[in-house]
Amino acid sequence: MATKKQVKKNKTTKYIFVVGGVMSGVGKGVASSSLGKVLQFHGLNVSAIKIDPYVNVDAGTMNPTEHGEVFVLDDGYETDQDMGNYERFLNKSLTRDSYMTTGSVYQKVIADERSMKYKGKCVDVVPHVPLSIIDQIERAGRLENADVVITEIGGTLGEYQNILFLEAARMMKVRHPGDVSFILVSYLPAPQKIGEMKTKPTQYAVRTMSQSGLLPDIIIGRSEIAMDAKRKEKIAFSCSMDARDVISAPDIDSIYDVPENFMKEGLDTRVMEKLNIKKSSYKTNTVAVKEWTNFVKKSKNGKKEVSIAVVGKYFDTGDFVLSDAYLSVIEAIKYSAYHNNVKPNITWVNSKHFEDGPKGEKPQLKPAYLKQFDGVLVPGGFGSTGIEGKIRAIKYVRENNIPYFGICYGMQLAAIEFARNVVGIQDATTYELDSQSKKQIVTILPDQLEKMKSGDYGGSMRLGAYTAELEKGSLAAKIYGKPTISERHRHRYEINPDFADTLTEHGLRISGVSPDGRLPEIIELDSKTHPFFVAVQFHPELQARPLDPHPVFSAFIKASVKNSKK
């Protein structure tokens, strides 16, 4: 849980609400993160909050193929993937106070009513639910000692689920006059058949927003191409605002170019003016600006490519591919590649394609398909589908000296593959696949078993930051450069301690363990046996940042680059 930080006396916190119009998925999270970044450049302490309208208490039970990845915070809270964008752009770790859902808000209100915190009053949806929302937003700002708190309200205007959050925003404007601003991120279509960018959908979005008693101070117009002056003037005239408050946000090559685009459009200046923040009060952090600029340059200057295959199972969503299920993994690969001056060429490989078909058909792909890649990564996941395909992939890269990096399930399956094909335990398995097997190389911990039996699935895994001790002289210790690490976890299953000695005797080194020495955290093969074979139980991608790449990802990329030169 978050600990209360010392707050400056007489400090006035400013609040920005970011809402969406026309359709979802146009980049509110990236817009919020980028705005936070440019305000940081001006020396402001920025924090961010994500509001999801779902009745789910947190994001932990949501299907990744429908909602994208679950991003776990240090304190173990399971959140939406936008929280990852906030942490990466702002280069800071956030807490559970920075995330809320309809379910969590109602849960809090009901808990307060049950404990008599309302002192016998009749508890109503309005005002008590919006007041609870406001309390959390203000508390998050205090805990971070923030100058500015940016709150993104998920979904779009006009959705029934967002009514109470918009009401809370309206009430905050009354509570904090002059310190609250509203930004609408809206989509401007430019149909090829028409040949003109259309502003009418955005005008309707503003009208819908006005029904909640709110009007945007700034409109960020997302579109495939840049918005021209004529369109800005039209939106400004129709929505009773200054044309300088209409910001063009066209599609660009990288989300990390967005802060620069916002500054060129003058968004930082307009926001500070709206919130009565004097630029003279905050010294521009030229070092931070230069660091970010250099990172963006590196992301474009790599002359050589490194090809990485991500063998996963959460890619299918109808006829489309959803790489968002592994968003943090993808970004972590990019950061380490950029800092090694190479361009990452990432290929999604569905592990189910390595398996036999339902009627005994031959697999769509043979494991030898992976020989074309410089490195192979198997990320986390749950369930039985695609698992045998992953094991076949791991076997191939182990036997053919292709750099391998396994994360969470990718570590567990690496241990099972090793047990089957090196140790000789042909029916080696995991509790997830066979709960009755006596050859569970991966098993469930007793406390987790009790939780599952009682149906306690929400927020009950091993979650958040845990420390691990690294074995002296191991590759892991060399990569981290220190004996103790802290990494974020999200799993129910562990490598079975009963088989640890057997695996070790046959050459699978357990180079990282929990402080009590009981739970394997990192496994590896000797560099004399394999050029790079490392797998971890935790999720290192959750702590990778643009300006601070994760060391294990960087080691994997270096090994892959070396492999490409062969």
N, C-alpha and C positions, 0 to 999 in steps of 0.2 A: 504494500500500500504506500501511497505517497506520504511523505513527511512534510510538515508545514515548514516553509522557508520564511526567513525574516523578510518582512515587507517594509519598503520605504514609507516613512510617514508622509501623509498628505499627497500621496501619489495618486494621480487620476488615470485609471485604465480606460483605454479606448476599445470599442467593440465594433467589429465588422461582421455582418451576416452576408453569406454568399448563397444565393438561391438560383434555381435553374428554371428556364422557360423553354417551351416548345417540345423538347425531348430530353431524355436522360442520356448519359454517356458522352456528353460533348466536352467534358473536361473541367468540371467544377473543382475536382480535387487538385488537378494540376494548376488551375488558375489560382486557387487558394494558396497552394504551396509556393508558387512563383511570386505571388503578391507578398507573402511572408518573407521570401528571400530578399526582394528589393527593399522592403522596409528594414530588414536586418542590415542591408548595406548602409542605411542612414543611421545606424547605431541604435536602433530600437530593439528592445527585447520582445520578441514575438512568440506567442503560443498559438496553438490551433486545436480546434474541436471538430469532431465529425458527429453529426446527428443522422442516424438511420431510422426511417419511419416504420421498420418492421416491428412486429410484436415479439419477435425473438428477443430474449434478454441480452444476448450477445451474438456474435457472428459464428460462434463455435459449432453450431449444429447446422449451418447452412451448407448446401452442396456447392463445392467449388466450381463445378461446371455451369452453375446457374449464377453464382454471385462472385466468382473470383476467389482468390486465395484468402485464407484467414491469417491476419497479421497479429502475432502475439507480442505483447509488451513485456518489459522487464518484470512487472508485477504480476504477470500471468494472465492478464485480461485478453480475451480473444476478440479481435476487432476487425473492422472493414479494411480492405487493402489501401484505402486512401490514407489511413494512419501511417502506413509505410512511406507514402509520398511526403507526408508532413515531416517525419523523422529524417528522411534522406535529404530533403531540401533545407530544412532548418538546422540539420546536423545536431539534433538533440533527442534525448529519450523522453517520451511522454508517459503519462500515467493513465489509469482507468478513468480519472476525472475528465479526461479529454475525449471520451467516447460515451455516447448514450444512444439508446433505442427507445421506441415507444414502450416496449416490454420492460426495460430497466427502470424507466421513469414511473410507470404504474406500480411496479414492484416496490420502489422506494416509497411512494405515496401510501400504498397499502401497509407497508411495514411501519411507517410513521403513525398511521391511524391505529394500528394494533397496539403500538407501544404508548398510546395516549399523548403523542407529541402535539396533537391538535387540541388537546385539553377538552375533549368532549364535543367539539364543534361538529356540525354537519359538514362532511368533506365532499366538496363538489368538484366536478371535472374542471370547471372554471370558477374560481381562479387558482385552485390548489395545484393542479397539474402544471400549468404554465409557471407558477411560482417555484415549483420544484425544479423545473428546467432552468429557470433564471438562477436559482441558488447554485446549481452545479456549474453553470457557465462562470459565475462570479468567483466561485471557489477555485476553479481551475486557473483563473487569472491570478488569484492571490497566491496559490501554491507555486506558480511559476514566476511570481513577481513581475508579471508581464506589463509592458507598456501598451501592447495591442494584443487582443484576442480575436482571432479569425475563426468564425463558426460557419461551417458548411452544412446546410440543410439538404439531405439527400433527396433524390427524386425530383419532381417538377412542381411548379405552381399549379394550384387547382386540384391536386390530389387530396382526397379526404384524409389520408394518413398525416398530412403535414399541417392540418389546421391548427392544432395546439402548439406546434413549434413556431408557426408564424405569429400566433397570438402572443407567445412568450417574447418574441422579437419585438412586437409592437409595444408590449408592456415595458420592455427594457428601454425603448426609446423615450418613453414617458419618465421612467425612473432615472435615466442618465441623459438629460437633455444636452445636446451638443457633442455627446461622446459616442454616439451610435450611428453607423453608416450602413447602407444597403447596396449590394452589388448584384446585379442580375446577369447571369451568363446565359445567353440565348443563341440559338442556331439561326443563321441566315442562309437559306437554301439558294442555290444558283442553278436551277434546272437548265440543262443544255438545250432542250427544245425551246425554252423561252428566251435564253440568252441574256438574262438579267438577274441580278441578285435581288431577292424579294425581302422586304422589311415587314410585311403585314403580319407574319407569325409572331415577330417580336413585339409588335404593337399590341396584339391580342394578349401576349404574355404579361405585358405591363398592365393592361386593363384587368386581367385576372388577379394580378398582385394587388391592385388598388382595392379589390373587394375584401382584402384582409386588412385594409387600413394602412397599407404601406405603398410607397413609391420608391423606385430605385434612385439612388444618388448617382450611380454609374452603371452603364450597360457595357458588358464585354461581348462583342459580337463574334461568335465562332463561325467560321466558314471555310470553305475549301480554298478560297482566294482572298486577298486583302480587300477590305472594305474601302470604297472610294469616298471622297469628300461629299459627293451628292447623297449617298446613302446615309452617311453620318448626319447630314443636315436634315434629311427626311425623318430619321428616327428622333432626332432632337426636337424637331418641330411638333411631331405627333405625340411625343411623350413629355413635353413641357420641360425640356432640360437644355443645357448648354452643349453644343456640338463637341466641345473638348472633353465632355464626360462620356462620349461614345468611343469605345476603344476597339480597335480592329485586332482580332486574334485569328489569323489564318492558319491553315495547316502548315506545319514546318517539319523538318527532318527529325528533330529531336526535341523532347519536352524540356531539355536543359537549355534550349535557346529561348524559352518563353520569358524568363526574367529580363533578358536584354530587349526583347520585343516590347515588353510592358514599359520599360524605361524610355524607349524611343517614342512610344505613344503617350508618354507623360502620365501614366497611371499612378506612379508613386507620388508625384507632385499633387495630382488632383485629390488623391485619398487623404494626404496629409492636410491639405487645405480644408477638405470637408470635415475633418476631425479636429481642426484648430491646433494642429501640431506644427510648431514653428521649426523650420529646418535649422535655424541657428541654435536651437536647444539640443540638437543631437549632431555630433560630429560624424561625418561619413567615414566608414571604415574602409579605407582604400586598400588595405591588405586583404580583407574579405572579398572585395570586388575583384582584385587581381587574381586571387586563388580560384575563384569561380570562372573567371575569364580563361585562365590557363587550362582548367579542366575541360571547358567547352572546346578549346582549341585542340587539346589532346584527343578528344572524342572524334575529331575530324581529320587528324593528321596522320593516323596510322597507315603506313604504306603496305604493310603485309597483313594477310588475313590468317586467323586461326579458326579452324572449323571444329565446332563443338556439337555433339549430338546430345540432346536431352531426351532420355528414354523415359516417358511418363505414361500416365493412364487417364489424365483429366483433360483431354484435348477435344473430345467429341461433344458438340452441342448441336444436334440436328445435322444440317449439312455444313456447319461452320466449325472452325477451329478456334478454341478459346485458350490462348496462351496466358491469360490473366490468372489462371489457376496456379501458375508458377512465376508470377510477376517479380517477386523479390529475388528469386534465383536468377532470372534473366538479367535484372539490373546489376546484381552482384557480379555476374560474368562480365558485363560491359565495363564496370568500374576497373576491375583487375586487368582487363584487356587494354583499356585505354592507358592505364598507368604503365603497361608493358609495351606501349607504342604499337599495338596491333589492333586490327579491326576484328571483332568477333562475328563469325558467320554461324548463326545458331540454327540448327535444324530440329524440328519437333519429330520425334519418332514414337509412334504409338506402340507400346509394348505388346498389345494384343495381336499385332501383325506378325509377331514371332511365334505365335501359338497355333496349334491345329484348329481348324474350323469346327463348328458345332456338329457337323455330320462327318467328321474325319477328313475334311478337306486339308490339303497341304497349307502350311503357313503362307501368308502373303509375302513375307520377307524371311530370308535366311540370316542368321547372326552375322555371316560374313559381310553383310551389307554395311556393317560398322567399320570395316577396315579402311574406308575412305576418309574417316574422321581423325582429327589430331587428338581429340580427347572425348571421353564419354562420361556423362553425368546422369545418375539415377536419383531423382528427388524423392521427397516424402509422399505418403499416401496411405490409404486405408482400404481394407477389404481384399477379396480374393481375385477379382478380375484383373487380368493382365500380369499376374504375379509370375507365372511360369515363363512368360515372355521376358520379363526382367531378369530372371535367373539365367535364362539362356544367353541373354546379352552380356551379363556379368561374366559368365563362364568364358565367352569368346574373348572379351577384352583382357581378362586375366591371363588366358593362355597365349594371347597374341601380343602381349606387352603394349597395349594401348593405355595411356594414362586414364585412370578411373577415379572418380570422386562420387561417393555415395552419401546421401543425406537421409537420416532417420530410417525410413523403410529401406532406403538404398544401402544402409549399413546392415540392417537385419538380414536382408536378402543376400548380401555379400557373404555373411557368416554362414547362412544356410547353403549357398552354392559351394563354399569351401568345405563345409562338412560333408556334403554329398560327393563331391568330385575329387577331393584331396584326402580327407580323413577316411572316406569310404562308408559313411552313414547314408545309404542310398535313400532311406525314407525320412531323412532330416526335414523338419518342417517348422512351422510357427503355430502358436496357439490360434491365431486368426484363421488358419486353414484347417486345422484339425485339433480341436480342444481335448480329444481323448488320447492323442498320440503320446508315447513315452519317449519320443525322439524330438521333443520340442527344443530346438536350438534357440528359438526365441519364444519366450513365455510371458505370461501376464503376472504382475506383482499381486500378492495377496490382497492388498488394500484396493487395487483396481478391480479385482475380481468381485469383491463384495459390492463395490459401487455399481458394477454392471448387473449383478444379480438383483439389485434393488431398483434398477432402472434409472440410476443417477448418471446420466450421460453429459449433461450440460456443465461445462466449467470444472470437470472432475478429473481431467487427465493430469499428467505431470506437466505443469505449465509454468512458464516464466524462466527467469534467470537462476541457474544453479552453477556452482563452482565444480571444477574438475582438476585433478592432479595429473600432471604429465610425467611419463617415465623418462628419467634422465637418459640422454643419448638417443632417444627415439626421433623419428622424422617429425612427429608432432611437436616435440619440444623445440626442435630446430626451427620449425615454421613459426611458432609463436614467440620464441625467444624468451620464454619465462616458464616457471614451473607450475603456476596456477592460473587458470583461466575462468572466465564467467561467460556462459552462453545460454541462449534462450531455448527452451524445450517445448515440445507439444506431442506427447505420445502416451500410450497405455502399456506398451510392450517393451521388453528389454531382452538383450542376449542373456540366455539362461546361465547363471553363475555355475551351475552344475557341469556345464560343458566347457567352461572357460579354459580349464587346464588342458583338456583334450585338443582344443583348437590351437592353443599356444604351442603345445608339443609338436604339432605338425607344421608350424611356421607362420601362423596368423598371430601377429603381435598385438596385444591389447596395450596400447600406449597411453591411454587416458582413462581414468576411473573416477568415480565419485569419491569424495573425501573419506568415506568409510571403507573404501576399497572394494565395495560390493558390486557396483554397477559399471559395466564397461561403457565408456563414453566415446572412445576412438579406437579403431582397429587399422592396421596397416601391414603391408608386406615389406620385407627387407628390400632395399634398393638394389641389392645384388640379384634378387629374384625377379623384381618387376620395377620398371622405371618410375612409376608413381601409382600406388594403389592405396588410397586413404578413404576411410568412411567414418562418418561421425553420427552419433545418436541425436545430437541437437540440430538446430537450424541456424547455421552461421549467416545465412543470407539476410536474416532479420537485423543484423547489426552492420551490414555493409553500407557504406556511405560514399557519395561521389568523391569527396575529398579525403576519404579514409577507407580504401578498399580492404576487404577482409583478407587476412593473411593466408587462410587455407585456399580461398578462391585464387589468390595471386600465385600461390605455389602450384596449383593445378594448371593455371594458364601458362606459367613458365614451362612446366613439364610438357604441355601440349605443343607449345611453340618449338621446344627442342625436338619433339617427335615429328613435327612437320618438316623440319630441316633434314630429317633422314630420307 
